[in-house]
Amino acid sequence: MAKNAPTDDVGDRDLHVGTPKQAAAGVPGVLHGLAAAQQQMGVRRSALTLLKVNQPGGFDCPGCAWPEPAPDKRSHFEFCENGAKAVAEEATLRRITPEFFADHSISDLAGRSDYWLGQQGRLTSPVIKRADSDHYEPIAWDDAFALIGAQLNAVEPDQSVFYTSGRTSNEAAFAYQLFVRAYGTNNLPDCSNMCHESSGVALTQTIGIGKGSVTLEDVHEAKLIIVVGQNPGTNHPRMLTALEKAKKAGATIVAVNPLPEAGLLRFKNPQKPDGVVGKGTSLADVYLPVKVGGDLPLFVALGHLLLPHADTSFISDYTAGFAEYERARATVDWAVIEEQTGLERAQIEQVAALMAESDATIVCWAMGLTQRSDSVPTIREVVNVQLLRGMIGKPGAGLCPVRGHSNVQGDRTMGIVERPPPWAPNLTRELGIEVPETHGYDVVDAIRAMRDGRAKIFMAVGGNFASAAPDTEVTLAALANCDLTVHVSTKLNRTHATPGTVSLILPCLGRTERDPAGSVTVEDSMSAVHASTGRLAPASPDLLSELAIISRLAQATLSSDLPWDSWAASYPAIREVIAKVVPGFDDYEAKVTPREGFTLPHGPRDGRRFTTADGKAQFTVNQIVERHLAPGRLMLQTMRSHDQYNTTIYGMDDRYRGISNGRRVVFVSGKDIAALRLADGAIVDIVSEWKDGTERRAPGFRVVEYPIAAGCAGAYFPEANVLVPLDSTAELSNTPTSKEIVVRLEAA
């Protein structure tokens, strides 16, 4: 039987710090995943549900976007520990009924931890917080849609903000952006604005498409894989299987990260005998403990060292701008490189030699590269070294931004973006929608607009905006400043406890549940599109699908005669429209009917075709901006614990880093602890310092001595999001700089 939801919100009361692990997964990973599933679902439901994860005819894992192998190459257990936890969170037997909201005021909920809120179970019926009330109470679906529609029609379209998380299906995402643009705005911020927006901008500028250029088969065939600013053992655990396969085929793996992560040290594959009773597979051959923010100078140095090994044929045929790049990289200041990276020249030369020898290199990265002020130039510099060696458009080579949430890339493909998509004219031709030309708000601009009263309505399909966004106090005040907030959700989260004057929670079906309209589709991190079919009975008979909610809201708001009812009743019907509007989706229904689905076209990968202005991949010249910290300051990065995925907190442990029963910890090197005259275990406030002189404080963190690069620190989000200034964003992408926070530690 599943256990009841916790009543006690224990926080860090029993925090314990132990020894970090030296290997990831293995039997402990299996046991932890199964324990979480059984706690939420019970034994029988866990077995029946987990065997359908990422299987043909089953449902796509609601966790990360790492791709699945071909159907005939999948195991019976195509999920990881955190995938099992993600499924358990959604397929839980715990329920939130109207009685729960009668017992718990919004003020009470606001004082609870993110973990406690998420553990209360599935939402079962629509509720409303009315003006001057401190409780949510039931509301009928028809009344909810009528109220929202009336409110939307009472304001100018640009006074409304429509947020989306990465778990929305392709079909719901397309319908959502269609509704919003038909309503009259491009205010479509999404979680991409806070994670891989920098990747999309840099890749579009340099190779003409904002997506990675590799397939899963490329990873298996690579000779050299460089993993930068990424922790796959926690964030994309199934990637470890692909890395293990590449390693056993002879690949060399380089890990570049401010702190060593268990998943890149050693992987114990629980589906292999050696992973159960043996030592598993040692993954990283080389580890570079780069400083937080040191990746741009690192790749500048690598480019300099690789100039004599340039693929001149590829450069001549497929690129532009090489002459300027070559001049800029002819010399480097090694003193600056070493100081800014925290690395020795010999360490960098070792990696350059590996790159010079490899004829099939992949560079993978995640938010360690994307959430800094120089993120776009950094990723452009990654592209430079790959272009220099001709590592795009060939087997086993390419660029691999590893996306997070399960359909975050699909949402963007479907038009969830704050500017008109390239195919906007197709909406006019096929559906008569006049797409607004004015760019809308991304996440940071949406917060500013709500804070300043320029936006009056906030609606979110999925996600936990309050916990995902930067500058927590500003974000909470911005949400509270709205006249109306609307949340399409499966479970309770922090944003529900920060309502506008009026607030509604509209409960929806999850990925694991049967949908009368059929199967949805999703796109993984490598542009493969496939079907996902829920099998479980819905958590409540009162739930609607995301597509049904969006369709009924459109009918309550718009005067158009689009066939919303037909689309809500049939995913194939809306896929027929998508096929006419979105490039690459011709014969959509026929392509997703087979078990394996299909892979979207990608010019650079498929034929070295670059849709830039001149049809060439672009070398760029990117300047190093030196970072010099004042005495007593550290450069802090936010990160996930092993017991969370994005803002969802599965538990209070991070066993890979030796943390149990708590989350308010700050990882600091022994050298810095001594220099700051602190002690391992000391309780401190983390204070961030912004260039405008303002400070932000996160109180009550325990100092944990850890092998992190000197001058750096790490802490978990969302607890540390309060330290990130709203106006501290990446150049060109406007992504919050959660990996570049100047802090000092004050004894509490």
Secondary structure, DSSP 4 states (H G I P E B T S, - for coil): -PPPPP----TTTT-EE-PPPSSEEHHHHHHHHHHHHHHHH-HHHHHHHHTTBTSTTSB--SSB-PPPPPGGG--S----HHHHHHHHHHH-S-EE-HHHHHHS-HHHHHTS-HHHHHTT-EE-S-EEE-TT-SSEEE--HHHHHHHHHHHHHTS-GGGEEEEE-TTS-HHHHHHHHHHHHHHT-----BGGGGTTHHHHHHHHHHHSSSS----HHHHHH-SEEEEES--HHHHSTTHHHHHHHHHHTT-EEEEE-SS--HHHHEEE-TTSHHHHTS--EE--SEEE-PPTT-HHHHHHHHHHHHGGG--HHHHHHHEE-HHHHHHHHS---HHHHHHHH---HHHHHHHHHHHHH-SSEEEEE-HHHHSSTTHHHHHHHHHHHHHHTT-SSSTT-EEEE---BTTHHHHHHTT-SSS--TTHHHHHHHH------S----HHHHHHHHHHTS--EEEEESS-HHHHSSSHHHHHHHHHT-SEEEEEESB--GGGGS--SEEEEEEB--TTB--TT--EEEE-TTSEEEEE---BPPS-TT-B-HHHHHHHHHHHH------HHHHHH-HHHHHHHHHHHSTT-TTHHHHHSSTT-EE---HHHHHS---STTSSEE----------PPTT-EEEEEE--TTEETTEE--S-BGGGTEES---EEEE-HHHHHHTT--TT-EEEEEEE-TTS-EEEEEEEEEEE--PPTTEEEEETTTTGGGS-TT-B-TTT--B-TT-EEEEEEE-
